[in-house]
Amino acid sequence: MLVLAAAAFQYFRPLPVAAATAVVPTQARIGTAATLPWPAQGEAALFVEGLGEVGSSGSRTPVPMASTAKLMTALVVLEDHPLALNQPGPTITVTRADVNTYVAERNQNESVLPVVVGERLNEYQLLQGLLLPSASNFADLLAAWDVGSVPAFVGRMNARASALGMSATHYADVSGFSPLSVSIPSDLITLAQTAMRQPVLAQIVAQSQATLPVAGVIHNLDTLLGQGGIIGIKTGHTDQAGGCFVMAADLTIDGLSVRVYGAVMGQPNALAGAFKASTALLQGLKPALHLRPVVRANDVIARYRTAWDEVGAIVASESVTWVLLDGTAVSRQVKLDALPGMLPARTRVGTMVVGAGRNQAEVALITAAPINGPDTGWRLTRGF
């Protein structure tokens, strides 16, 4: 009886748990790092949605931003006075003061559009004049209409920039004509992303032209619109700022549409130089982007060996595929549970968090085969 009791005790003792060990590196680069054609002068940055900023050039020192400042003017106006698509919005009547502003800014060689006393322009039309031919007098008109004065509106612009984390940006005016209105490319990209979430703004910057009551047909200064996937968004140029361009482009990468943002500042040869630098960056970026399998279903992520020498693999339960820039580092954080003595196949026993840039996904880890447990002989003789 004692022998039988001892044998039963041995057989039914709890089985020891097993620990699995990850077999994938915590970080690995996919592909060979791309060399992008950054402009020789000024500053620039590129941002790929999902990845984040993929590179930059220049000193990241705040420099004059020219009329790219009008993006913030438009954003603040639309946030204060939202418009739905195809909605004209409130009507503003042009005053003698507005005409005087037009004349004064025209005499300073600013970009302006003609207005006359009593002319009636709705919010949508004013935004078209602001964003397409970059009318500085429309920026002043919108600012005064929105909060009562241009200085008060400039304060709103700086507050909004701070809220967006644009720490290197400062607005001294509503049009960017002042060289004291400064920024850096990465800040302008942050602004562009926020602005393009406004459907009306995205619609306007995608227009090649529009018609206004007095100015007549106006044209978008963004002559790259529709080329190389570019869908907007704002140009800028002054003698102090050089050529500036904040762009958004939809690139088709291995059959998938990917939104790219870029900004160049301080380019020689005015807008022509800004367009040349932007085109080169997009042309260099596109072939360096690929749809990459970061993890495939049934990839072996970890292995285990039990006390009775049963071995097995723990695998990924699903695939994850992202558009990545060649040379992007992919991180893997594996968390594994202790494995009981017996377990069915395809049981979840851990997780793996994979990340690349701003992409992140959590993948369940599962047993590839069952853990069957030891045979009778091992159960009865363990410990001896």
Order of alpha helices (4+ residues) and beta strands (2+ residues): alpha-beta-beta-beta-beta-beta-alpha-beta-alpha-beta-alpha-alpha-alpha-beta-alpha-alpha-beta-beta-beta-beta-beta-alpha-beta-beta-beta-beta-beta-beta-beta-alpha
